[in-house]
Amino acid sequence: MNNASLSLIEFILALSILLAVHESGHFLVAKLFKIKADEFGFGFPPRLVKLFTWDGTDFTINLIPFGAFVKFPGENDPDVPGGLAAANKWKRLATLLAGSGANILTGVLLFGIVFSQIGMPVTNIVNIADIAPTSPAESAGILPGDTIISVADVQIGDMAEVSEVINLNLGEEIPIVVKRGEQLITLELIPRANPPEGEGPLGIVMRNPVEKIGFLRAIPYGGRVALEQFRQLLTLPFMMLRGQVQNEEMRLLSPKGIYDVYSQVRDDERQAEQDQPGLAFINIAWFFGIISIAIGFSNLLPIPALDGGRILFILPEILFGKRVPAKFENMVHFIGFTALIMLMAYVFYQDFVNPIVLP
């Protein structure tokens, strides 16, 4: 099997698992609240085979080998007893939130796995990784492996602080204290105001030491990455309005476009994997962690036909105790679903005629 076929199979399998995780969130919470579910399908119809029936739900495998779905009776009709739409507002809200919650949790766990494998940088310790020839750092006697303790009598807390203090003292002789082994050594140097390109005022390359951490300790760091991804999603429209992000830098991707990104990243990894055997697993976990978080948060957007759009219609019931008429809600979701299908068709078309190419 060639690399392209292998990448395609990996992608379909991994993305299908993430979509099944999403549907599992809906399904499990619905079952918790005694909401009926007629079918949990792997892939999309037509049906190939029924695997088994559990608690009134048929588990099936379907012809189109991509994604998953849950079929609730009365999903849009509150008059169907035991159905989703007939459940009270809090049960419906929890069921709708659970799909995205499952994806976000999966993304956090995948990030946690990555951090537990590669470790976390200790940001308050700044080491010297490399030194440029004939630079002020080399002339002063700084060596790779030294740890920066202070610059110009300022105790250093992170790399940004090193750069800030140095830039405030360009062209002036300043002391720098480094730790070498168990010794503290004070050296004098003059940061360059006009250094050669790519070298910086001192001619040093800084790095943080990496601390190995266990999986449980890594999970909060995964949560921070998820929160940062959410923050970027919320601020992106405002950045576009302020001109910080150009429209041509923005592009919606269909599953085909996401696969194009994955296949290019995967090809690069196969080259690097010869030197670092575990690299592919780590990068694949990180990639699909990002995708899982994106699925979770994008489904919460207040767009008709998405979970967030359905949640939007529950809010008047929660705030004012009055339910939006089902006929009106269903009409809005139908229009929104039609618009989404048209948009997705256009995005698919763009991804085929103008495939995305990573820089």
C-alpha positions in Angstrom: 0.0 0.0 0.0 1.5 3.4 -1.0 1.8 6.4 1.4 -1.1 8.3 -0.2 -3.5 5.4 0.3 -2.3 4.9 3.9 -2.7 8.5 4.7 -6.3 8.5 3.3 -7.2 5.4 5.4 -5.7 7.0 8.5 -7.6 10.2 7.9 -11.0 8.7 7.3 -10.6 6.4 10.3 -9.5 9.1 12.7 -12.0 11.7 11.5 -14.8 9.1 11.7 -13.8 8.3 15.2 -14.0 12.0 16.2 -17.5 12.3 14.6 -18.6 9.1 16.4 -17.3 10.5 19.6 -19.5 13.6 19.0 -22.6 11.5 18.4 -21.7 9.3 21.4 -21.9 12.4 23.6 -25.4 13.1 22.4 -26.4 9.5 22.7 -25.1 8.8 26.2 -26.5 11.9 27.8 -29.9 11.3 26.1 -29.9 7.8 27.5 -29.0 9.2 30.9 -32.2 11.3 30.7 -34.4 8.4 29.4 -34.7 10.0 25.9 -35.3 7.4 23.3 -32.9 6.8 20.4 -33.9 4.5 17.5 -30.5 4.1 16.0 -26.8 4.7 16.4 -25.2 4.3 13.0 -21.5 4.1 12.1 -21.2 5.6 8.6 -24.2 7.0 6.8 -27.1 5.2 5.1 -28.1 3.1 3.4 -27.7 0.5 6.1 -25.5 -2.5 5.5 -26.0 -4.5 8.7 -27.5 -4.3 12.2 -24.9 -5.2 14.8 -27.2 -5.5 17.8 -29.9 -3.8 19.7 -29.4 -2.3 23.2 -32.0 -0.6 25.3 -34.2 0.0 22.2 -31.4 1.3 20.1 -30.2 -0.4 16.9 -26.5 -0.2 16.4 -25.7 -0.4 12.7 -23.0 -0.2 10.1 -23.8 1.8 7.0 -22.6 2.0 3.4 -20.9 5.4 3.4 -17.8 4.7 5.6 -17.5 8.2 7.1 -18.8 9.6 10.4 -21.7 8.5 12.5 -25.2 9.6 13.5 -27.9 9.1 16.2 -31.5 8.9 15.1 -33.9 10.2 17.8 -37.6 9.8 17.4 -39.4 13.1 17.5 -36.2 15.0 17.1 -38.2 18.0 15.7 -41.7 17.1 17.0 -42.5 17.7 20.7 -45.7 15.7 20.3 -43.7 12.4 20.0 -43.7 10.8 23.5 -40.2 10.0 24.8 -38.5 11.8 21.9 -35.8 14.4 22.0 -38.1 17.4 21.3 -40.6 16.2 24.0 -37.9 16.3 26.7 -37.8 19.2 29.1 -35.5 22.2 28.3 -32.6 21.2 30.6 -32.5 17.7 29.2 -32.5 18.9 25.6 -29.8 21.5 26.4 -27.6 18.9 28.1 -28.0 16.5 25.2 -27.2 19.1 22.6 -24.1 20.3 24.6 -22.8 16.8 25.1 -21.7 16.2 21.5 -19.4 19.2 21.5 -18.4 18.5 25.1 -17.2 15.0 24.1 -15.1 16.4 21.2 -13.6 19.1 23.4 -12.7 16.5 26.1 -11.2 14.2 23.5 -9.1 17.1 22.2 -7.9 17.9 25.7 -7.0 14.3 26.3 -5.1 14.1 23.0 -3.1 17.2 23.9 -2.4 15.7 27.3 -1.0 12.6 25.6 1.3 14.7 23.5 2.5 16.7 26.5 3.1 13.6 28.5 5.3 12.3 25.7 7.3 15.4 24.9 7.3 17.1 28.3 6.6 20.7 29.1 9.1 23.6 28.8 10.2 25.1 32.1 9.6 28.7 31.0 11.3 30.4 34.0 14.7 28.8 33.2 16.5 30.2 30.2 19.4 28.2 28.8 21.9 29.1 26.0 21.4 26.6 23.2 23.9 28.1 20.7 26.2 31.1 20.1 27.0 32.9 16.9 30.7 33.2 16.0 32.4 36.6 16.7 29.2 37.7 18.6 29.3 39.7 21.9 28.2 36.6 23.7 31.2 34.6 22.3 33.6 37.5 23.0 32.4 37.7 26.6 32.9 34.0 27.2 29.3 32.7 27.3 29.1 29.0 26.5 26.3 26.8 25.2 24.6 25.2 28.2 24.9 28.2 30.4 21.7 29.3 32.3 21.0 33.1 32.3 20.4 34.3 35.9 20.3 38.0 35.4 20.9 40.7 32.8 21.9 44.3 33.7 21.1 43.4 37.3 17.6 42.3 36.5 16.6 38.8 37.6 15.4 36.9 34.6 12.0 35.1 34.7 11.6 34.1 31.0 12.9 34.5 27.5 10.8 37.6 26.8 12.3 39.3 29.8 15.8 38.6 28.5 15.0 40.2 25.2 13.3 43.2 26.8 16.2 44.0 29.1 18.8 43.6 26.3 16.8 45.9 23.9 16.7 48.6 26.6 20.5 48.5 26.8 21.6 48.4 23.2 25.2 49.8 22.7 25.8 49.9 26.5 28.0 47.6 28.5 26.0 45.5 30.8 26.7 42.6 33.2 25.2 39.2 32.6 25.2 36.5 35.3 25.1 32.9 34.1 25.1 29.6 35.9 27.7 27.1 34.6 27.5 23.8 36.5 27.3 24.9 40.2 29.2 28.2 39.5 27.7 31.7 39.1 29.8 33.7 36.6 29.5 37.4 35.9 30.4 38.6 32.4 30.4 42.0 30.7 29.2 42.6 27.2 27.7 45.2 24.9 24.5 44.3 23.0 24.7 45.3 19.3 22.3 47.9 18.0 22.6 46.6 14.4 23.4 42.9 14.6 23.8 40.7 11.5 20.5 39.3 10.2 19.2 36.4 12.2 21.6 36.8 15.2 20.1 39.3 17.6 22.0 41.8 19.8 23.9 39.2 21.8 24.2 36.5 19.1 22.6 33.8 21.3 19.9 31.2 20.8 17.8 30.6 23.9 15.8 27.6 24.9 13.9 26.3 28.0 14.7 23.0 29.5 12.0 20.4 29.2 10.4 18.7 32.2 8.9 15.2 31.8 5.4 15.1 33.2 2.8 12.3 33.7 -0.5 12.1 31.8 -2.6 13.5 34.7 -0.4 16.5 35.1 -0.5 17.0 31.3 -4.3 17.3 31.1 -4.5 20.9 32.5 -2.0 22.0 29.8 -4.2 20.3 27.2 -7.1 22.4 28.6 -5.1 25.6 28.2 -4.5 24.8 24.5 -8.2 24.2 24.0 -9.0 27.5 25.7 -6.5 29.3 23.5 -8.1 27.7 20.4 -11.5 28.9 21.6 -10.1 32.4 22.2 -8.7 32.5 18.7 -12.1 31.4 17.2 -13.9 34.2 19.1 -11.4 36.9 18.3 -10.8 36.0 14.6 -13.8 38.1 13.2 -12.6 41.1 15.1 -9.0 40.7 13.9 -10.4 40.5 10.3 -12.3 43.8 10.9 -9.2 45.5 12.2 -7.2 44.2 9.3 -4.9 42.0 11.4 -5.9 39.0 9.3 -6.4 39.4 5.6 -9.4 37.7 3.9 -7.1 35.8 1.6 -5.5 34.2 4.7 -8.9 32.9 5.8 -10.3 29.8 4.1 -13.0 27.3 5.1 -12.0 23.7 4.6 -14.1 20.7 3.7 -13.1 17.3 4.8 -11.2 17.1 1.5 -9.3 20.3 2.4 -8.5 19.0 5.8 -7.2 15.8 4.3 -5.0 17.8 1.9 -3.4 19.5 5.0 -3.1 16.2 6.8 -1.5 14.4 3.8 1.2 17.1 3.4 2.0 17.1 7.1 2.1 13.3 7.1 4.5 13.2 4.2 6.8 15.6 5.9 6.6 13.4 9.1 7.6 10.3 7.2 10.8 11.9 6.3 11.5 13.1 9.8 10.4 9.8 11.4 13.6 8.1 10.3 15.5 10.3 12.7 12.8 10.5 15.4 10.7 7.2 15.4 8.0 8.5 17.7 7.4 11.8 15.9 4.5 10.6 13.7 2.3 9.5 16.6 2.9 12.7 18.5 2.1 14.9 15.5 -1.0 12.9 14.5 -2.3 13.1 18.0 -1.8 16.9 18.0 -3.3 17.3 14.6 -6.5 15.4 15.5 -6.6 17.1 18.9 -6.9 20.4 17.0 -9.6 19.0 14.7 -11.6 17.5 17.6 -11.6 20.9 19.4 -12.6 22.6 16.2 -15.5 20.2 15.7 -16.6 20.8 19.3 -16.5 24.6 19.2 -17.8 25.0 15.7 -20.9 23.0 16.5 -21.7 25.4 19.3 -21.8 28.4 16.9 -25.4 29.8 16.8 -26.0 28.7 13.3 -29.4 27.0 12.4 -29.2 23.2 12.0 -26.0 23.0 14.2 -26.2 22.2 17.9 -25.5 25.8 18.7 -28.5 26.9 16.5 -30.8 24.4 18.3 -29.5 25.6 21.7 -30.3 29.2 20.6 -34.0 28.2 20.3 -33.9 26.7 23.9 -32.8 30.0 25.4 -36.2 31.8 25.2 -37.7 28.8 27.0 -35.0 29.0 29.7 -35.1 32.8 30.1 -38.9 33.5 29.6 -40.5 30.1 30.1 -42.0 30.2 26.6 -41.1 27.8 23.9 -40.6 28.8 20.3 -43.2 27.1 18.1 -41.8 23.9 16.7 -43.1 24.8 13.2 -41.1 28.0 13.1 -38.0 26.4 14.6 -38.1 23.6 12.1 -38.5 26.0 9.2 -35.4 28.0 10.4 -33.4 24.8 10.8 -34.4 23.6 7.3 -33.4 26.9 5.7 -30.1 26.8 7.7 -29.4 23.2 6.8 -30.0 24.0 3.1 -27.7 26.9 3.3 -25.0 24.8 5.0 -25.2 22.1 2.3 -24.8 24.8 -0.4 -21.9 26.3 1.4 -20.2 22.9 1.9 -20.7 22.1 -1.7 -19.0 25.4 -2.7 -16.1 24.7 -0.2 -15.7 21.1 -1.5 -15.6 22.6 -5.1 -12.9 25.1 -4.0 -10.8 22.4 -2.3 -10.9 20.3 -5.5 -10.2 23.1 -8.1 -7.8 25.0 -5.8 -6.2 22.5 -3.4 -4.6 24.0 -0.3 -0.8 23.9 -0.3 1.1 24.4 2.9 4.0 26.9 2.8 
